[in-house]
């Protein structure tokens, strides 16, 4: 499994775990914004997120 596929699978799992928890969802949203704005992984990432 390629690293970006693994990361996507992990992120999907995290999202499903947090979906029904409002506080956790806020944390997830912040983490998602931080990923999109700051993560070095985005340089080589070509997935849907």
N, CA, C and O atoms as a GROMACS GRO file, in nm:
protein
  196
    1UNK      N    1   0.085  -0.120   0.000
    1UNK     CA    2   0.000   0.000   0.000
    1UNK      C    3   0.088   0.125   0.000
    1UNK      O    4   0.182   0.137   0.079
    2UNK      N    5   0.057   0.216  -0.088
    2UNK     CA    6   0.136   0.339  -0.094
    2UNK      C    7   0.105   0.429   0.025
    2UNK      O    8  -0.005   0.424   0.080
    3UNK      N    9   0.201   0.512   0.066
    3UNK     CA   10   0.181   0.597   0.184
    3UNK      C   11   0.056   0.683   0.178
    3UNK      O   12  -0.014   0.696   0.278
    4UNK      N   13   0.026   0.741   0.060
    4UNK     CA   14  -0.092   0.827   0.054
    4UNK      C   15  -0.221   0.747   0.065
    4UNK      O   16  -0.321   0.798   0.117
    5UNK      N   17  -0.220   0.624   0.017
    5UNK     CA   18  -0.338   0.538   0.032
    5UNK      C   19  -0.359   0.502   0.179
    5UNK      O   20  -0.472   0.501   0.228
    6UNK      N   21  -0.250   0.472   0.247
    6UNK     CA   22  -0.258   0.441   0.389
    6UNK      C   23  -0.310   0.561   0.467
    6UNK      O   24  -0.397   0.548   0.553
    7UNK      N   25  -0.255   0.679   0.437
    7UNK     CA   26  -0.298   0.800   0.506
    7UNK      C   27  -0.446   0.827   0.483
    7UNK      O   28  -0.517   0.867   0.575
    8UNK      N   29  -0.491   0.807   0.360
    8UNK     CA   30  -0.633   0.828   0.329
    8UNK      C   31  -0.721   0.730   0.406
    8UNK      O   32  -0.825   0.769   0.459
    9UNK      N   33  -0.679   0.604   0.411
    9UNK     CA   34  -0.756   0.504   0.485
    9UNK      C   35  -0.762   0.539   0.633
    9UNK      O   36  -0.866   0.527   0.697
   10UNK      N   37  -0.649   0.583   0.687
   10UNK     CA   38  -0.644   0.621   0.828
   10UNK      C   39  -0.732   0.742   0.854
   10UNK      O   40  -0.808   0.744   0.952
   11UNK      N   41  -0.724   0.843   0.767
   11UNK     CA   42  -0.804   0.964   0.785
   11UNK      C   43  -0.953   0.932   0.776
   11UNK      O   44  -1.034   0.987   0.852
   12UNK      N   45  -0.990   0.843   0.684
   12UNK     CA   46  -1.130   0.802   0.671
   12UNK      C   47  -1.177   0.736   0.800
   12UNK      O   48  -1.290   0.759   0.845
   13UNK      N   49  -1.091   0.653   0.858
   13UNK     CA   50  -1.125   0.586   0.984
   13UNK      C   51  -1.143   0.687   1.097
   13UNK      O   52  -1.238   0.679   1.176
   14UNK      N   53  -1.051   0.782   1.104
   14UNK     CA   54  -1.061   0.886   1.207
   14UNK      C   55  -1.191   0.964   1.190
   14UNK      O   56  -1.261   0.993   1.287
   15UNK      N   57  -1.222   0.998   1.066
   15UNK     CA   58  -1.345   1.073   1.038
   15UNK      C   59  -1.468   0.995   1.084
   15UNK      O   60  -1.559   1.052   1.144
   16UNK      N   61  -1.470   0.865   1.056
   16UNK     CA   62  -1.586   0.784   1.095
   16UNK      C   63  -1.598   0.774   1.247
   16UNK      O   64  -1.708   0.773   1.300
   17UNK      N   65  -1.484   0.767   1.316
   17UNK     CA   66  -1.487   0.759   1.462
   17UNK      C   67  -1.540   0.888   1.524
   17UNK      O   68  -1.609   0.884   1.625
   18UNK      N   69  -1.508   1.001   1.462
   18UNK     CA   70  -1.541   1.131   1.520
   18UNK      C   71  -1.673   1.188   1.470
   18UNK      O   72  -1.720   1.289   1.521
   19UNK      N   73  -1.733   1.124   1.372
   19UNK     CA   74  -1.847   1.184   1.301
   19UNK      C   75  -1.960   1.226   1.394
   19UNK      O   76  -2.020   1.332   1.375
   20UNK      N   77  -1.990   1.144   1.494
   20UNK     CA   78  -2.106   1.171   1.579
   20UNK      C   79  -2.071   1.244   1.709
   20UNK      O   80  -2.158   1.260   1.795
   21UNK      N   81  -1.949   1.288   1.723
   21UNK     CA   82  -1.907   1.355   1.845
   21UNK      C   83  -1.873   1.500   1.810
   21UNK      O   84  -1.773   1.526   1.742
   22UNK      N   85  -1.954   1.592   1.857
   22UNK     CA   86  -1.941   1.732   1.815
   22UNK      C   87  -1.804   1.791   1.851
   22UNK      O   88  -1.741   1.858   1.770
   23UNK      N   89  -1.759   1.764   1.974
   23UNK     CA   90  -1.630   1.818   2.017
   23UNK      C   91  -1.516   1.758   1.935
   23UNK      O   92  -1.426   1.828   1.890
   24UNK      N   93  -1.521   1.627   1.918
   24UNK     CA   94  -1.417   1.560   1.840
   24UNK      C   95  -1.421   1.606   1.695
   24UNK      O   96  -1.318   1.618   1.629
   25UNK      N   97  -1.541   1.633   1.646
   25UNK     CA   98  -1.552   1.680   1.508
   25UNK      C   99  -1.487   1.817   1.490
   25UNK      O  100  -1.427   1.844   1.387
   26UNK      N  101  -1.499   1.902   1.591
   26UNK     CA  102  -1.432   2.031   1.586
   26UNK      C  103  -1.280   2.013   1.582
   26UNK      O  104  -1.211   2.082   1.508
   27UNK      N  105  -1.230   1.919   1.661
   27UNK     CA  106  -1.087   1.888   1.660
   27UNK      C  107  -1.047   1.834   1.523
   27UNK      O  108  -0.944   1.872   1.468
   28UNK      N  109  -1.130   1.746   1.470
   28UNK     CA  110  -1.104   1.689   1.337
   28UNK      C  111  -1.100   1.799   1.232
   28UNK      O  112  -1.013   1.798   1.144
   29UNK      N  113  -1.193   1.893   1.239
   29UNK     CA  114  -1.197   2.001   1.141
   29UNK      C  115  -1.070   2.085   1.148
   29UNK      O  116  -1.014   2.124   1.045
   30UNK      N  117  -1.025   2.113   1.270
   30UNK     CA  118  -0.902   2.189   1.286
   30UNK      C  119  -0.783   2.112   1.231
   30UNK      O  120  -0.698   2.168   1.162
   31UNK      N  121  -0.779   1.982   1.261
   31UNK     CA  122  -0.670   1.899   1.210
   31UNK      C  123  -0.673   1.894   1.058
   31UNK      O  124  -0.568   1.896   0.993
   32UNK      N  125  -0.793   1.888   1.002
   32UNK     CA  126  -0.806   1.883   0.857
   32UNK      C  127  -0.755   2.013   0.793
   32UNK      O  128  -0.682   2.009   0.694
   33UNK      N  129  -0.792   2.126   0.851
   33UNK     CA  130  -0.743   2.254   0.800
   33UNK      C  131  -0.591   2.263   0.812
   33UNK      O  132  -0.523   2.310   0.722
   34UNK      N  133  -0.539   2.216   0.926
   34UNK     CA  134  -0.394   2.218   0.946
   34UNK      C  135  -0.324   2.129   0.844
   34UNK      O  136  -0.218   2.164   0.793
   35UNK      N  137  -0.383   2.014   0.817
   35UNK     CA  138  -0.325   1.924   0.717
   35UNK      C  139  -0.320   1.993   0.581
   35UNK      O  140  -0.217   1.993   0.514
   36UNK      N  141  -0.430   2.052   0.542
   36UNK     CA  142  -0.438   2.112   0.409
   36UNK      C  143  -0.347   2.234   0.397
   36UNK      O  144  -0.298   2.264   0.288
   37UNK      N  145  -0.325   2.304   0.506
   37UNK     CA  146  -0.246   2.427   0.497
   37UNK      C  147  -0.099   2.408   0.528
   37UNK      O  148  -0.016   2.486   0.481
   38UNK      N  149  -0.064   2.306   0.608
   38UNK     CA  150   0.072   2.301   0.659
   38UNK      C  151   0.146   2.169   0.638
   38UNK      O  152   0.269   2.167   0.646
   39UNK      N  153   0.077   2.061   0.614
   39UNK     CA  154   0.145   1.932   0.610
   39UNK      C  155   0.238   1.918   0.491
   39UNK      O  156   0.200   1.948   0.378
   40UNK      N  157   0.361   1.873   0.516
   40UNK     CA  158   0.452   1.847   0.404
   40UNK      C  159   0.403   1.734   0.314
   40UNK      O  160   0.447   1.723   0.199
   41UNK      N  161   0.312   1.651   0.365
   41UNK     CA  162   0.259   1.542   0.284
   41UNK      C  163   0.182   1.593   0.163
   41UNK      O  164   0.174   1.524   0.062
   42UNK      N  165   0.125   1.713   0.173
   42UNK     CA  166   0.042   1.761   0.062
   42UNK      C  167   0.125   1.789  -0.062
   42UNK      O  168   0.072   1.793  -0.173
   43UNK      N  169   0.256   1.807  -0.044
   43UNK     CA  170   0.343   1.835  -0.158
   43UNK      C  171   0.338   1.720  -0.259
   43UNK      O  172   0.337   1.743  -0.380
   44UNK      N  173   0.336   1.596  -0.209
   44UNK     CA  174   0.339   1.481  -0.298
   44UNK      C  175   0.208   1.404  -0.298
   44UNK      O  176   0.200   1.295  -0.354
   45UNK      N  177   0.106   1.460  -0.235
   45UNK     CA  178  -0.021   1.387  -0.224
   45UNK      C  179  -0.111   1.419  -0.342
   45UNK      O  180  -0.129   1.536  -0.378
   46UNK      N  181  -0.167   1.316  -0.402
   46UNK     CA  182  -0.254   1.337  -0.519
   46UNK      C  183  -0.390   1.273  -0.499
   46UNK      O  184  -0.461   1.245  -0.596
   47UNK      N  185  -0.428   1.251  -0.373
   47UNK     CA  186  -0.556   1.189  -0.342
   47UNK      C  187  -0.670   1.289  -0.338
   47UNK      O  188  -0.650   1.406  -0.369
   48UNK      N  189  -0.789   1.243  -0.302
   48UNK     CA  190  -0.910   1.325  -0.305
   48UNK      C  191  -0.925   1.422  -0.189
   48UNK      O  192  -1.022   1.497  -0.184
   49UNK      N  193  -0.831   1.423  -0.096
   49UNK     CA  194  -0.844   1.511   0.020
   49UNK      C  195  -0.714   1.586   0.043
   49UNK      O  196  -0.705   1.665   0.136
   0.00000   0.00000   0.00000
